[in-house]
Amino acid sequence: MAEITDTNVATAVEVEQLTRSDMFRQILIGVGISSGLALLWTMESMRNVLFRVLNALHLPARRRRRGSAFPAGQARA
């Protein structure tokens, strides 16, 4: 038979005290991550609104034109 082991073994937890600069740095990192995610969410929302409006207006997407290295109206030499 398999042995039964006790999974509720108490372990000592050591908490490392952060300095003021480390705490401030961690707060800034959290604010930066949150701001970035909020920006991405806002951009995604605006993209969804734009495509819903285009869909409601039945406007097709722009056709892609072939790019040219030469400006329009000038003869190729």
C-alpha positions as CSV (number, residue, x, y, z in Angstrom):
1,M,0.0,0.0,0.0
2,A,1.0,3.6,-0.5
3,E,2.2,5.5,2.5
4,I,0.2,8.4,3.7
5,T,2.2,11.5,4.4
6,D,1.1,14.5,6.4
7,T,0.7,17.5,3.9
8,N,0.0,20.0,6.7
9,V,3.6,20.4,7.8
10,A,4.2,23.8,9.4
11,T,7.0,25.7,7.9
12,A,8.6,28.9,9.2
13,V,7.9,31.9,6.9
14,E,10.5,34.6,6.9
15,V,9.3,38.0,5.8
16,E,11.9,40.3,4.3
17,Q,11.4,44.0,5.2
18,L,11.5,46.2,2.1
19,T,13.3,49.5,2.2
20,R,11.4,52.6,1.3
21,S,13.0,52.8,-2.1
22,D,12.2,49.2,-2.9
23,M,8.6,49.6,-1.7
24,F,8.2,52.8,-3.9
25,R,9.7,50.9,-6.8
26,Q,7.3,48.1,-6.4
27,I,4.4,50.5,-6.3
28,L,5.6,52.2,-9.5
29,I,5.9,48.9,-11.2
30,G,2.3,48.0,-10.3
31,V,1.0,51.3,-11.4
32,G,2.8,51.0,-14.7
33,I,1.5,47.5,-15.4
34,S,-2.0,48.6,-14.5
35,S,-1.8,51.6,-16.7
36,G,-0.5,49.6,-19.6
37,L,-3.4,47.0,-19.3
38,A,-5.9,49.9,-19.0
39,L,-4.5,51.4,-22.2
40,L,-4.7,48.1,-24.1
41,W,-8.3,47.6,-22.9
42,T,-9.2,51.1,-24.0
43,M,-7.7,50.6,-27.4
44,E,-9.4,47.3,-27.9
45,S,-12.8,48.9,-26.9
46,M,-12.3,51.8,-29.4
47,R,-11.3,49.2,-32.1
48,N,-14.5,47.3,-31.4
49,V,-16.6,50.4,-31.6
50,L,-15.0,51.4,-34.9
51,F,-15.6,48.0,-36.5
52,R,-19.2,47.9,-35.2
53,V,-19.9,51.4,-36.8
54,L,-18.3,50.3,-40.1
55,N,-20.4,47.2,-40.0
56,A,-23.6,49.2,-39.3
57,L,-22.8,51.5,-42.2
58,H,-22.0,48.6,-44.5
59,L,-18.7,50.2,-45.5
60,P,-16.2,47.7,-46.8
61,A,-12.6,47.8,-45.6
62,R,-10.2,49.8,-47.8
63,R,-8.6,47.8,-50.6
64,R,-4.9,47.5,-50.3
65,R,-3.0,49.3,-53.1
66,R,0.3,48.1,-54.3
67,G,3.0,50.2,-53.0
68,S,5.3,52.0,-55.4
69,A,8.8,53.3,-54.9
70,F,8.1,56.0,-57.5
71,P,5.8,59.0,-56.7
72,A,2.6,59.3,-58.7
73,G,2.8,61.3,-61.9
74,Q,6.5,60.9,-62.6
75,A,7.8,58.8,-65.4
76,R,9.9,55.8,-64.5
77,A,13.3,56.0,-66.1
